[in-house]
Amino acid sequence: MTRFVPETVEQLKEAVAWAVAEAEPLGVVGAGSKDGLGRPINTSHALDLSKLSGISLYEPEELILQAGAGTPMAEIQAALKAKNQELAFEPPDYGPLLKGESAPGTIAGVVAANLSGPRRIKSGAARDHFLGFEAVSGRGELFKSGGRVMKNVTGYDLCKLMAGSWGTLGVMSQVTVKVLPAAEKERTVLLFTDDPSEAVQAMSEGLNSPYDVSGAAWLPRSLAGFTEVDLLGDAASGVAAVRVEGPGPSVEYRCEQLRAAFEQRGKTEELHSTRSRTFWQAVRDVKPFAQPDDRRIVWKISVAPTDGPSVLRALDGLKGADAFMDWGGGLIWLAVDMPNLGGADLVREAVEKTSGHATLFRGDAALRASTNVFQPLAPGLQKLTEKIKNGFDPNRVLNPGRMYEGL
């Protein structure tokens, strides 16, 4: 495989221009941490962004950070930690789930995949913290969008378009993101329950309360121990969890109020500091399905929180099925022991009864090539997607087919 490793924006433009002239598609690569996500790309050429790296601007007082596309997330997070700041959308590390080892990837990879963790219900997704970028389109043309602040203006918001495009519209060389102060304290209130409907009701109560909940998840008894929190290792039931962050006295008060409300539903407990962080990291990185001997197919299913329990019931009969909920019931992580088909028809059937969508998140290349990885597009949305792709990459040279066949 030919590997282009540009060190400047001009070299990046030249590489894409060559691909256009030769009609040779390129697989866009950062750290390679997400190679197992999306449909397999059939290409003999890779465009490696690892040399377009480094933090070029960080102004803690202005809450902005600008970095090269290939900058490792470890470098970004170390710089932010030194100033007691963070990326509020809580970018996950799916390395253990996909590769068996930590692989947090690059800043552009996180943005291009629009990844976010449990705090999305409060702070939004990666796209909501994406201020600006510089990129080369599939035409070999350099373009820029956004800036150093969030603005409400008329016109096209290309940041929203690039976030979640999986490198199929343009190759980013530089990104600018909003950062925020890290919370002083965090605690998690637990409600022990095996009933996902009861869990969703409790999580909704917490999310609709004035107590500023920043995470809400439910794990069944079979998965709670995989969070590596000792308190949950021998849990006698499933557990619903809501997280509270902020100044110490405020966190303590809000947890007291939430726990008092939950005690009407069943047994409660609290996780403080390290235990709380360990729990939410496990939920964020899908650790219950990242065990060395677990090679089941994994689906990521997004639905309205009120539909979460019914979708769980519909899929409970699948071979080897295990599932847990994040985002207050709006995100379901499902593992099934169906290597040949992945349970695709049954998963899609269950999701079609809601307004949600499902993504095949872990599966081998053969499965990802033979089934829809992302939610199939409705006819109108299919035409719009094709039109956008034609505008940015008419020759199909950037990650062709990564999301949808022919695109």
Secondary structure, DSSP 4 states (H G I P E B T S, - for coil): -EEE--SSHHHHHHHHHHHHHHT--BEEESSSTTTTSSSPP--SEEEE-TTS-SEEEEETTTTEEEEETT-BHHHHHHHHHHTTEE-TT-----HHHHTSS----BHHHHHHTT---TTHHHH--GGGGEEEEEEEETTS-EEEEE-SS----SS--HHHHHTTSTTSSEEEEEEEEE-EEPPSEEEEEEEE-S-HHHHHHHHHHHHTSTT-EEEEEEE-HHHHGGG--GGGTT-SS-EEEEEEEESHHHHHHHHHHHHHHHTTTS-EEEEEHHHHHHHHHHHHTTGGG--TT---EEEEEE--GGGHHHHHHHHTTSTT-EEEEEGGGTEEEEEES-TTTTTHHHHHHHHHTTT-EEEEEE--HHHHHHS-SSPPPPHHHHHHHHHHHHHH-TT--BSTTSSSTT-
